[in-house]
């Protein structure tokens, strides 16, 4: 994990004891931006989950002009519902996608990274089939989403962000089939967002011109 503190600095947090260090807590109080690096999203949630350190981050995010960012696993851990494991080649089979609780900076979304390069459409689709109230956000390489107020999103970078919307799913067999069987879903909606396109999570509306970047200094994740 990286924290901005005057100049860019790194916090070498490796276990739950590290997040109790007074010097790290003081740096968190002083910084204006926090970034979670990649690696293992389950490691992030198991280290920070339920700690005063995470509570402080959440409080600052909701009450201050405080920016939270993440890359790779760090991006995947941003949401309340989080994919922590899933073989892309077997993701069309029930049970091959594992879900747990993430860091909780944003509700009603599930984020996946390296989306196109690693062929992860199937695993995000299965995650949405089991959680249709959530919106799937698939991040391509050199691509991200700027998000304000947990709702308005703008795609940035050179690639695509793919949105998977399960709100209007009709047929969905995932609750009725045994583990290892193929899933079947009807009316799953997909949106492709290039740089400048956006999406409203609560309204489930595509935005040809999002323009979130003009207000990104107020707050983003």
GISULMO-V903733 format. One record per residue. SS is DSSP state (alpha for helix, beta for strand, coil for the rest). NEAR is the number of other C-alpha atoms within 8 Angstrom. Layout:
ss: <SS | SS>
near: <NEAR | NEAR>
//
This chain:
ss: <coil | beta | beta | beta | coil | coil | coil | beta | beta | beta | coil | coil | coil | coil | coil | coil | coil | alpha | alpha | alpha | coil | alpha | alpha | alpha | alpha | alpha | alpha | alpha | alpha | alpha | coil | coil | beta | beta | beta | beta | coil | coil | coil | coil | alpha | alpha | alpha | alpha | alpha | alpha | alpha | alpha | coil | coil | coil | alpha | alpha | alpha | alpha | alpha | alpha | alpha | alpha | alpha | alpha | alpha | alpha | coil | coil | coil | beta | beta | beta | beta | coil | coil | alpha | alpha | alpha | alpha | coil | coil | beta | coil | beta | beta | beta | beta | beta | beta | coil | alpha | alpha | alpha | coil | coil | beta | coil | coil | coil | beta | beta | beta | beta | beta | coil | coil | coil | coil | beta | coil | coil | beta | beta | beta | beta | coil | coil | coil | coil | coil | coil | coil | coil | alpha | alpha | alpha | alpha | alpha | alpha | alpha | alpha | alpha | alpha | coil | coil | coil | coil | beta | beta | beta | beta | beta | coil | coil | coil | beta | beta | beta | beta | beta | beta | coil | coil | coil | beta | beta | beta | beta | beta | beta | coil | coil | coil | beta | beta | beta | beta | beta | coil | coil | coil | coil | coil | coil | beta | coil | coil | coil | coil | coil | coil | coil | coil | coil | beta | coil | coil | beta | coil | coil | coil | beta | beta | beta | beta | beta | coil | coil | coil | coil | beta | beta | beta | coil | coil | coil | coil | beta | beta | beta | coil | coil | coil | coil | alpha | alpha | alpha | alpha | coil | coil | coil | coil | beta | coil>
near: <10 | 11 | 14 | 12 | 10 | 5 | 5 | 8 | 8 | 8 | 8 | 6 | 8 | 6 | 7 | 9 | 6 | 9 | 12 | 9 | 8 | 6 | 6 | 10 | 11 | 8 | 10 | 9 | 6 | 7 | 11 | 9 | 10 | 12 | 12 | 11 | 11 | 11 | 7 | 9 | 13 | 9 | 7 | 12 | 12 | 7 | 9 | 12 | 10 | 6 | 8 | 6 | 10 | 11 | 9 | 8 | 9 | 9 | 9 | 10 | 13 | 6 | 6 | 7 | 10 | 11 | 13 | 11 | 12 | 15 | 11 | 11 | 13 | 17 | 14 | 17 | 17 | 15 | 17 | 15 | 13 | 14 | 14 | 10 | 7 | 11 | 9 | 11 | 6 | 8 | 13 | 11 | 11 | 15 | 7 | 12 | 13 | 9 | 10 | 8 | 10 | 15 | 13 | 11 | 10 | 9 | 10 | 10 | 12 | 17 | 16 | 14 | 12 | 12 | 13 | 10 | 7 | 7 | 9 | 11 | 10 | 10 | 14 | 14 | 10 | 13 | 12 | 16 | 11 | 7 | 8 | 11 | 8 | 13 | 14 | 15 | 12 | 15 | 16 | 15 | 11 | 7 | 13 | 10 | 10 | 13 | 14 | 13 | 7 | 9 | 9 | 13 | 14 | 16 | 16 | 11 | 9 | 9 | 10 | 13 | 15 | 13 | 12 | 15 | 14 | 15 | 8 | 8 | 11 | 7 | 8 | 11 | 9 | 10 | 5 | 5 | 9 | 6 | 7 | 8 | 8 | 7 | 12 | 8 | 11 | 8 | 9 | 11 | 8 | 8 | 8 | 8 | 12 | 11 | 11 | 12 | 13 | 14 | 12 | 12 | 11 | 5 | 5 | 8 | 7 | 9 | 9 | 7 | 7 | 12 | 8 | 12 | 7 | 6 | 8 | 11 | 8 | 9 | 14 | 13 | 12>
//
